[in-house]
Amino acid sequence: MHMKYRLAIFDFDGTLADSFPFFIRVFNQLAAQHGFKKVDLDLVPTYRQYNARQIMEQVGMPAWKLPFVVKSFTSLMKQNAASISLFEHIDDLLLHLANNGVTLAIVSSNSYDNVSQILGPENTKLISQFECGMSMFGKAARIQKVLRKTDIPCHEAIYIGDQAADLEAARKEQVAFGAVSWGYETIESLRAHFPEEAFDCVSAIRRIA
């Protein structure tokens, strides 16, 4: 029996939006621009087993550069938003959860402009709260803000994401974490942290409602 949640907070990139191919396409451009190591594209499957901090170590990117790199990535995505789509069945999923009384929120280091454009107007209307544009490691404070604004206790909320940083943020706020198997990090690397839920396909998330 799976717990039913009143609040589902979603990460965006790699969870709702299929932006990993775009991320890989621009990674070496960002590396040249910000002075860290380019990656051999054949090694991408290996990189998916690393968390964000490990990747930063591998490519020699100091933590202080991260906000600048994220900013560049966000603006490149803005120029290419039309070429990035949601994963299949996300529309149906969001509608299903909303129709079943689950409050929906998005906490993402991407910008609100990108998130809402890629979601499209119909999906954007279903989301009651957006917390966008923070550092990848600043998500805990934003999760807390969503809990406060929706007035839903942490034990009735779940944060659904694709990276160890998302899981750490959820743990900090005592919110359940749902790991997805189609994101930037592999499901095996996320399972190692014992997420409360693991989803092998988009429609599997329907069970939380």
C-alpha positions in Angstrom: 0.0 0.0 0.0 1.5 3.3 -1.1 1.0 6.4 0.9 -1.3 9.0 -0.7 0.1 12.5 -0.8 -1.8 15.8 -0.7 1.1 17.7 -2.2 3.3 16.7 -5.1 6.4 18.9 -5.7 8.2 18.3 -9.0 11.7 19.0 -10.1 11.6 20.1 -13.8 14.6 19.2 -15.8 14.9 15.4 -16.3 11.7 14.9 -14.3 9.0 16.6 -16.3 11.0 18.0 -19.2 13.2 15.8 -21.4 16.1 18.3 -21.4 19.0 15.9 -20.9 19.8 15.6 -24.7 19.9 19.5 -24.9 22.1 19.6 -21.8 24.6 17.2 -23.4 24.4 19.2 -26.6 25.4 22.5 -24.9 27.7 21.0 -22.2 30.9 21.5 -24.1 29.9 25.0 -25.2 29.4 25.9 -21.5 32.7 24.3 -20.7 34.5 26.5 -23.2 32.7 29.6 -22.0 33.3 29.0 -18.3 36.7 27.3 -18.4 36.1 23.8 -17.2 36.9 20.4 -18.9 34.9 19.3 -21.9 33.4 15.8 -21.7 33.8 12.9 -24.2 30.3 12.3 -25.3 30.9 8.6 -25.4 31.2 8.7 -21.6 27.8 10.3 -21.1 26.3 7.0 -19.7 29.0 6.9 -17.1 28.3 10.5 -16.1 24.7 9.6 -15.4 25.9 7.5 -12.5 27.4 10.6 -10.8 25.6 13.2 -8.8 26.1 16.9 -9.6 28.9 17.4 -7.2 30.8 14.5 -8.6 30.4 15.8 -12.1 31.7 19.2 -11.0 34.7 17.4 -9.6 35.3 15.4 -12.7 35.3 18.4 -15.0 37.2 20.7 -12.6 34.3 23.2 -12.0 34.7 25.0 -8.7 31.4 25.5 -6.8 31.5 29.3 -7.2 31.1 28.9 -11.0 27.9 26.9 -10.7 25.5 29.9 -10.5 27.1 31.4 -13.7 27.0 28.1 -15.5 23.3 27.6 -14.6 22.5 31.1 -15.8 24.2 30.4 -19.1 22.4 27.1 -19.5 19.1 28.7 -18.6 19.5 31.4 -21.3 20.6 28.9 -23.9 17.5 26.9 -23.0 15.3 30.0 -23.4 16.6 30.4 -27.0 15.9 26.7 -27.7 12.7 26.1 -25.6 10.7 25.2 -28.6 12.9 22.2 -29.2 12.5 20.8 -25.7 9.4 18.8 -24.8 7.8 17.2 -21.8 8.2 13.5 -21.3 5.4 11.5 -22.8 2.2 11.3 -20.6 3.2 14.2 -18.3 0.1 16.1 -19.4 -2.2 13.2 -18.5 -0.3 12.7 -15.2 -0.6 16.3 -14.0 -4.3 16.4 -14.9 -4.9 13.1 -13.1 -3.2 14.3 -10.0 -5.0 17.7 -10.0 -8.4 16.1 -10.6 -7.7 13.8 -7.6 -7.2 16.7 -5.3 -3.4 16.7 -5.2 -1.8 20.2 -5.0 1.0 20.6 -7.5 4.1 22.6 -7.2 7.4 22.9 -9.1 10.8 23.6 -7.5 13.5 24.0 -10.1 16.8 25.7 -10.6 15.6 26.6 -14.1 13.8 29.9 -14.8 10.0 30.4 -14.5 10.0 31.5 -18.2 11.5 28.3 -19.4 9.4 26.1 -17.1 6.1 27.7 -18.1 7.0 27.8 -21.8 7.9 24.2 -22.0 4.9 23.1 -19.8 2.5 25.1 -22.0 -0.5 27.2 -20.7 -2.8 24.2 -19.9 -0.2 22.5 -17.6 1.0 25.8 -16.1 -2.6 26.5 -14.9 -2.6 23.2 -12.9 0.5 24.2 -10.9 -0.4 26.1 -7.8 3.1 27.1 -6.9 6.4 27.8 -8.7 9.7 28.2 -7.0 12.2 28.7 -9.8 15.7 30.0 -10.4 17.5 29.0 -7.2 20.8 27.2 -6.9 20.8 23.5 -7.5 21.7 23.1 -3.8 19.2 25.7 -2.5 16.1 23.6 -3.1 15.4 22.7 0.6 14.5 26.3 1.4 12.2 26.4 -1.6 10.5 23.2 -0.6 10.0 24.7 2.9 8.4 27.8 1.3 6.0 25.6 -0.7 5.0 23.7 2.5 4.4 27.0 4.2 2.3 28.6 1.4 0.2 25.5 0.8 -0.2 24.8 4.5 0.3 21.1 3.9 2.4 19.2 6.5 5.7 17.7 5.4 4.5 14.1 6.0 1.7 14.6 3.4 4.1 15.9 0.7 6.4 14.2 -1.8 9.2 15.7 -3.9 9.7 14.0 -7.2 13.0 14.3 -8.9 15.9 12.8 -10.7 19.1 13.8 -8.8 20.7 13.1 -5.4 20.6 16.9 -4.7 16.8 16.7 -5.0 16.7 13.8 -2.6 19.0 15.6 -0.1 16.7 18.7 -0.2 13.6 16.5 0.5 15.3 14.8 3.4 16.3 18.1 4.9 12.6 19.1 5.0 11.4 15.7 6.0 9.4 15.3 2.8 9.2 11.9 1.1 11.3 11.6 -2.1 10.1 9.9 -5.3 13.0 8.9 -7.7 12.3 8.8 -11.4 14.1 6.4 -13.7 14.2 8.6 -16.8 16.2 11.6 -15.6 19.8 12.9 -15.5 20.9 10.4 -12.9 20.4 6.7 -13.2 17.7 5.1 -11.0 20.4 2.7 -9.6 22.4 5.6 -8.2 19.2 7.1 -6.7 18.1 3.8 -5.2 21.4 3.6 -3.3 19.9 6.4 -1.1 16.7 4.5 -0.4 14.0 6.9 -1.8 10.5 6.4 -0.3 9.1 5.9 -3.8 10.7 4.9 -7.1 8.9 5.3 -10.4 9.8 3.3 -13.5 7.5 5.2 -15.9 5.5 8.4 -15.9 2.2 6.8 -15.4 3.5 5.0 -12.3 3.3 8.3 -10.5 -0.5 8.2 -10.7 -0.5 5.9 -7.7 0.3 8.7 -5.3 -3.1 10.3 -5.7 
